[in-house]
Amino acid sequence: MAWDLEWSHNGYHDLLLGGGIPAAVLFAAYVWTGSRRATQSAISQAAPQLLLTTFVLAAATQESFFIGSHFLWALLVASLALKPVRNTSVD
């Protein structure tokens, strides 16, 4: 490298620089399917999950969380991996 830099400007640049367009498409698909799955549950269950997802995605615009903060990356994966709880009755 011409400059002694390891980090990009934000998490989305990290994603594009590290994996290119295929990584960006896979990331967008993961966020989209996780968000869709969250919206299928009750608002009391979906709201904290979607707020946490929004926080981490907004924080990724300011810092490189893929390299710098693995805690935020873990929060994003955990918030999108939760399955909705459906209350069903047995006939």
N, C-alpha and C positions, 0 to 999 in steps of 0.2 A: 504494500500500500504506500501511496505517496505521503499520506498523513498518518500519524499515529492515532487512529480512531478505531474504536471497537463498537461503538453504539451509534445508532441512527437517531433521528429526531424524535420519533415516537414508535409505539408498538406496531402500528400498521406498516411503517417503513421497514421495520425489522422483519415483518412477515413477508413483504414483497422481496426484500433483499435476500432473505434466507431461503425462501422456497419458490419465489416467483408467482406467476399467475395461478398455477395449480394450487398452491398453498392458500392463496387469497380466496379462491373459489371454495375450497374445502372449509376454510374458516367461516366464510359467509354462510355456507350451507349448514354448518354446525350451529351457528348462532340463530339462524332462521328456524331450524327444526326445533331447537331447544326452546325458543321463544313461543313458537306455535304450540308446543306441548304444554307450556306453562299457562297459556291463555285458555286451555281447555278445563282448568280446574276452577274452584271457587275463588272469588276475588280476595278473600282473606288469606288464601294460600299462594295465589299468583302474585299479589302485589309485592311482598318482600323479595321474592325471587326475581321479578322483573326490575325492581329498584336496584338490587344488587348487581344485576347484569348491566343495567344502564350506567351505574357508577363505575364499574370496571371498564366498560367500553369508552366512557368519557375520560377516565384517567389514562387510558392508552393513547389519547391524543397529546398528552403532556409529557409522558415519560415512556421509556422503553421497558415495558414490564415483562417482555419475553426473556430479556437478558438480565435486567436489573432487579425486578421484584417478582420472585416466583410465588409469593403469597397471593398477589392479585391474580396471577394466572390460575392458581389453584381455586380461588374464589369463583372465577368465571366458569371454569370447568364444573365445579360442584353445583353452582347455581343453575347451569343449563342441563346437568345430568339428572336432576331430580325428576321423578315421575309424578304426575298429578295423582292425588288421592281421590278416588271416586267413592262416594257413599252410595251403596246400592242395597236395596232390601231384598230379602229372599221371600219368594211367594210361598 
